[in-house]
Amino acid sequence: MLSRRALDTDVPVMTQIRTLTAELTNPMSLAQGVVYWQPPQQALDKVKELVWDPAISSYGPDEGLPELRETLHKKLREENKLTKSVVMVTAGANQAFVNLVLTLCDHGDSVVMFQPYYFNAYTAFQMTGVTNIIVGPRHPQTLYPDADWLERTLSDSKPTPKVVTFVNPGNPSGTNVSEPLLKRISKICKDAGCWLIIDNTYEYFMYDGLKHCCVEGDHVVNIFSFSKTYGMMGWRLGYIAYSERLDGFAAELLKVQDNIPICASIISQRLAIHALEEGAGWVRERVKGLVKNREVVKEALEPLGKENVKGGEGAIYLWAKLPEEHGDDDFKVVRWLAHRHGVVVVPGCACGSPGHIRVSFGGLKEGEMRAAAERLRKGLEELVQRGMK
Ligand SMILES: Cc1ncc(COP(=O)(O)O)c(C=O)c1O
């Protein structure tokens, strides 16, 4: 007897992609949202020396090591202009999101996302019983969340949805919500009495002079991650920034935290402290190197038609529309590309937008990226000219 909440949750797309990849000989992946770099060398060297320290093997404070939290408060003030926010350190941004859903939402509440959405945010709602997920549109050209629709929906839906959430810059859209739109969405949520959760996992992954911004408020919760920025995917570290003025919020959040990880891994927190000594400049230097990757992958998507390729403003994603006849079988296209051309991407159906694919340009160095992109280009040319024969 398994729970309805587990049974009714979508199968994670990345586990399906991993199974698919295991079936292949010599696959190249443009699927998972990862970066190819490791954490800063000096930070790794320092934690190497720490493993014998008994404090590393013990529990720490639920909300995170004081030294790390202090450094993060300074970072939030100086870089993100979040001057009234306090931090809880989590085992990654995904755990941060689940903590927030458990703290803010009840079974039966409604919530709002925008299509295409980040699959793990969707399934976090599903598996906690928040099954009334209203999926709103984005502007067809820019893929920015449709604020007019949001305003109408929040005022028309009774009871008012509990949470509005999106990723900025976007996964899978690869687009960046600018400050004016961010402020407008924040005001719409505030006026409606609704929480706004923004996932800033890709805060430093910005291109072409665009700037990432955050908004702050008693109704806003920001999520951050060390995974992509400092190449710390396997160290599982992220954090939640919420208003210091919120009465009772921290205490409730702490209950959830204490029941799931108790605290984030101590050695990961120590690594983060040293990674932050290198700071944003270290990350931005690496992100600059992804520009070439983005161009290479964009070219590979050209057989689909330039007008059908979006994203690349921020994060590590391009988002492409497949030819009309593949509107419902994007996973079949993904399997065909994998088996016939040895290149793996993510199907849009996992993000609520069938007929699309998400392509990540962060996980390979330029040389390998060119090889993977070549496979993708060949595959898409064949798809467009002859179909999946
Ligand atoms: C938008 C977004 N949030 C969260 C995560 C997961 O981050 P973490 O490794 O910090 O849990 C990812 C990873 O792909 C992501 O793209």
The ligand as a Gaussian input file, in Angstrom:
#p B3LYP/6-31G(d) Opt

LIG

0 1
 C       15.759000      26.233000     -10.763000
 C       16.460000      25.205000      -9.992000
 N       16.238000      25.127000      -8.679000
 C       16.845000      24.189000      -7.936000
 C       17.698000      23.287000      -8.508000
 C       18.344000      22.265000      -7.632000
 O       19.345000      22.921000      -6.958000
 P       20.079000      22.244000      -5.732000
 O       21.160000      21.392000      -6.306000
 O       20.645000      23.433000      -4.990000
 O       19.075000      21.503000      -4.969000
 C       17.971000      23.330000      -9.861000
 C       18.842000      22.341000     -10.496000
 O       18.821000      22.086000     -11.678000
 C       17.327000      24.318000     -10.622000
 O       17.527000      24.418000     -11.933000

